[in-house]
Every structure is written in C-alpha cells, then in structure tokens.
Amino acid sequence: MNTYLSVWKLRFVSGLQYRTAAIAGMATQLFFGFVFIMVYVAFYAHSSAQPSMSLEQLATYIWLQQIFLAFVMLWFRDNEIFNLITSGNIAYELCRPCGIYSFWYAKLLAQRLASAILRCIPILLVAFLLPKPYNLTMPPTAATFALFVVTLLLGLAVNIAISMFIYISVFWTMSPVGSTLVIAVIGEFLAGMIIPVPLMPSWMQAITYALPFRWTADFPFRVYSGQIPQSEAVWGILIQFVWLAALILLGRWCLKRALRQVVVQGG
Amino acid sequence: MIALQGINKSFKVARRTAGVRQAVKALFAREHTIVEALHNISFEISPGEIVGYIGPNGAGKSTTIKVMSGILVPDNGTCKILGYTPWQDRAAYVRNIGVVFGQRTQLWWDVPVIDSFGLLRDIYKIPGDVYHANLAMLTESLALTDIVQTPVRQLSLGQRMRCEIAASLLHDPKILFLDEPTIGLDAASKIAVRQFIKRINKERGVTVILTTHDMNDIEALADRILMIGKGTLLYDGTLNDLRSRFGSKRIVTVDYREHYEPVPIDGVTCLSWSPERAVYSMDIEVTPVASVIARLSEQVEVVDLEVGTTPVEELVLELYKEHRI
C-alpha cells in the first residue's frame, strides 16, 4: 500500500476510536448552531436594511459550518506533530524514506476526515428536521450539490495546507500556542466563521477575497445555498486550485528551510 | 563503507544566569554561545563491524549518529556512507539504514505494535514475503509473539525497546545505528538485546554502530571502540589495545588448601592474605601471570584461580583523565 494511504488509514482508524469526544462535539455543535441562528433571527427581525443573504441561506450557512467544523476550523490540531518537534522525536521522521510534508499532510487529512465522519451525519439529520427558519435546506439543484462537494473537499485541502504553517512555525517558536492562536483567530474570522462573509462591510469583504481563508469555508457553503451562481463557482474552483498549489509550494519550501537548521531537541 | 572526514558541527545556545533581572535583560539582549558539538571528526568503518561509540554525556555521540543518519547537517566536512551523503540524498539513503534512539519512540503510542510495523512496511515498501520472513525472524528471536498485539502505551520499557529494535530491522538495513539501546533496561533485557545484536551482525552481516554508557555492552559486543569527548575523537581502536595501553596490571586471586604462612613472590604485591585465599597485583610487563602461577603452585595446593583485568569503566576514566575532560 502507498505510504501516505497507509498513514492515512492508521490515523483514520485511531481517530474513529474517540466516540465520547464525538458525542460531546455533536452536542456542542448543535448548541452553537442553534444559538447563532437565534441571534441572526433577532437581528433580521429588527433590521431595516435589506440583508445581502436571506435568513434561509444564513441558517444553511451556519449549519454547514457546524457539520463540517472538522474540515474548516483551524483550531483543530494534531498534538502528536507538535510533540514530535518540541521533544525531538522528529529524529525518527527524518530517517524515513518519505517526504515529511506529504506524510504530515496525509496524517492531518485523515484526522479531519475521521472527526467529520463521526459527527456529521447526526447533526445533518437534526439540522434537516428542524422547523423553519432554523433548518438546513436542500441545495437548489443536483449540479449545485456536486459543485459543493468539489469545493468543500478542495477547501479542506487548502485548509490543511494553511494549518501546515502552524506546525512548521513550531520549529522556530518551540511552542504551538502562539501560532495556533494567531493563525486560528485571524484565519477563522477571515473564513467567515464568526460573521458570514456576505454580512461583513464591503471593505472587509475585499480583504477576505484577497486571502486564502474564505476559500476553505465561506466559498463552499455559499455554493451550496446557490448564493454563488454555478458559473462563478467553476471559476472559484480554479482559484482554489491556485491557492492550494501556492500554499503547498510555500509550505514545502518553509519546511525544507526549517529542517536544514533543525536542532533535535533533548540530546 | 562509512567514511567521515573532518566533520564539524556547532550549535547556537541561548543562555542566561538565574534570576529575574537576568531574565528581563535577556528579553532585550540575548546572549548566545556557540557550542562546538563536533570538532574535526574523521573515521572509517568497514562492512560487518560492530563499533562501540563511547564518551561522557554531551560529548557528541548522538550528534554524530544524527549526522550519519542524515538528520543533522554538519557545518562542514564530508561524510560518505554506502556512496551517499546522508543529508543530501536523505530519502534514498535512509532506505539502507536502521536507527534506534533509546530515549525516543518510533512506534505509534495508541495502536498495537503490529500496526506500526505495518505502517513501516508501507513506508519502506517492503515486499510482502520479505516482510513476513523478517517479522517471523524478529518475533522469534526477540520473543515478541505475545506483545505485538498490545498497544505501545501498555508495554514495559524492555518490551518496547525490543519492539523498537525489531521496527528498525524490518526493511533489511545494511547499517544499524543504535543510540543507547540498553538505557533503562534490566539485566535480562540487556542480555537479550546484546545477544540479538550479535546474532544479526553474524547472520546478516549488518554493520552496527552503537553508543552506550554501559561498558558491559561494549565488552560483549564491540570489536572496536571510538571514544569522543568534548566533540573530539580521542581514541579509535580495539578494546584490547586500550587495555594494554593502560592496563598492564592484573589482579590474581588464588584459593588454596589451608596454608598458614603468606607466600611472598618477587615483583608482585600481595594485596590481601588469609590461610585459604590471597590476592596479588602485578604488572604483566614485569612479571607475567604464568610465572606467578608457577611460583604459587610450587608452594601451595591451588584450588581455584582467577585473573582479573582492570574494569573497562576504569580504563575509560583513565582516557578521560588523559585528555582532561
């Protein structure tokens, strides 16, 4: 079996063990989804301006965030990799005949997939069954849905490429706290995880459009609700590819530099 | 097979003295010192050798192993192993080596050992039949049958170390680097590990380089020792040469049938005496052991006799003293 597939499998299988964490996660995500929608319902009821996103689209946007949280959040972290770097166990990874970037990428991908698969279906069901306007609506057409799946998976790929920088930064900082905090807070905000991007002021939207973060969450979720038309979505996929390639190239370059001056910690 | 030539490696270490004031000062101006971990290290190792690499803590043993296994890039110098420069041809090179770091683990903590082995099989792309043959050999000779199904976190240190060694040999490496493989093990596990290392060296011709602080490891395994102190290579030769360099002294302990007078022998110091046992110390360059035994058996009825050499630890301490480290 291919190396990366193999590490993916091992990580995936061990990720599926954490059932209690999954149940707790589900409860939290349902709760947050509900609270966020309630807040927006209140805002919409008292707003005189015409919002750029209907309440129905908004509820869908929020539920998708919660369902695919493991795909889109930057907080998600693999402590094993952090420990590897700070404790010096990286020594073993370095004497394997495979690229560390791809190896870690496969590991992170597996972890997020395992976590999402354990949680998404129950939340999905609950979100569908809720009364209006709290419910998750179906995508308008099958083509939209197909585009959504493609953009979501590409978004996941971009997200892991971004999170890889958190791990690489630990080679210099020796502590994951700072970089996780900075990248996660800024990144999740710019991805529309706090305020949906369409509800941001237009100058801020311009900033988010210029950065990779929104392509991981905001973009696929709006493709789902049809708020981004299909023709635009196809262009978006192209941009996702460009970001993915750029981030991976940059990440590989940074990791190479980090490894050239690596100090294996602790003798 | 392995040739190091003029390897230097230094690390930049931030340091400050204790205390709040110093800590605040370090916020603005941090002092660095350059620590020379390796200084002009050169040696060669031929196929099939077992080489013991010894030296005090912080001498640069592990750093050398890391340079040789392609993990660290030295500041300058050349290193050719099996025709590769480890840190340049890393991916191609590491296929040919196995590494065990006694203080670290390469096995996945939460899954059974066998799953980690399976991952290694895929990483090294070991063909199925080779993998099964090696796995069978390793489980048999390291007595792993009962533990490969257990998650690593539930293994004892000795069990884990045996698994680590097995993990580093699954892909038929030509060279095995062992960095303190017996650290923290009990006597039985140490012996098992040593016997195993000897066996794969004999049967498979694996070249072994091991670092250790346990001189019994060296005595049991190494044909040749390299000694490093403060980053400099101090000694390269066999254990016997080292012995003869410092230890031309022998201790002879004799048990004999009751004899109520001390037996003096010319040129030999009698360390202790009793009616049934005497201990003599001699310099074999002045008085050979054989002549002492001959003299003794003329006068007493020898029951048992033991010739001891200076323990390796003391030889090493002598070397440290000689080089002032």
Interface residues (C-beta under 8 A of the other chain):
Chain A: M1 N2 T3 L5 S6 V7 L10 V13 S14 Q17 S87 G88 N89 A91 Y92 L94 C95 R96 P97 C98 G99 R260 Q261 V262 V263 V264 G266 G267
Chain B: F11 G58 S62 K66 S69 G70 I71 L72 V73 R90 A91 A92 V94 R95 I97 V99 F101 Q103 R104 T105 Q106 W108 D110 V111 D115 G118 L119 D122 I123 Y124 K125
